[in-house]
Amino acid sequence: MRYFTVSELWGPFPCEFPGCPEKAVFTIRLTDEENARLPEQCGPEAVRFIFANKLGTAVCDSHR
């Protein structure tokens, strides 16, 4: 599992943990399989790939 953090250029977005009210999240939790699919391990190409392929789950600090 990997926690991928994005900047304010890409976020914020709401936490996807059921019932969580947090609306300003900048972290996406990727499974090992999702992380292995990334064309690069960091940078804008990785972020675009995550969003284009709907990978990961947005999580707040409390649910990390």
N, C-alpha and C positions, 0 to 999 in steps of 0.2 A: 504494500500500500504506500502511496506517495501523496503528500499534500503539496499541491501546486498553487503558489500565490501569484495573483495578478495585480497590476497597478490600477490606479484610478482611471487610466485610459480604457480599461476593459470592464471595470465594475463600477459600483457595487451591484450585487444581486441578493435576493433573499435566501436565507438558509433553507435548505430542502429537508431538514430533519422534521418529521411530523410534529405539528403543533408549536414549532418554534416561531416566535414573533420577530426575530432578528431580521432586519431588512438591509443591512450594510455589510455584506460579506465579500471578502476578497480571496477566499481560499476554496479550492476545488480538490476533493478527495478522489484520487484515481486508484483503481485496482491495479495489481501488477500487470494484468493483461492489457488494460487500457494504456498504462504507461509504456508498455513495450511497443504499442502501435504508433507512438509519437514519432514524427519524422526527425525531430530534434528534441533534445531534453529541456531546452529553455528558449526563451525569446518569442518574438511575435509569430513565427511560423508555428510553433508549438501551441500557442494560445488560439490562433485561427483554426488549427486542426481540432483542438478540443471542442470549440464552439460549433464548427461545421459538422462534426460527427457526433455531437451531443454526448460527449464522454464525461464521466465523473459525476460527482454530487457536490453541490455547493454546501459548505458547512461553516458555522460560526465557531469562534474560539471555544465556546462551551461544549460543542459537540465534536470537537477534534478528537 
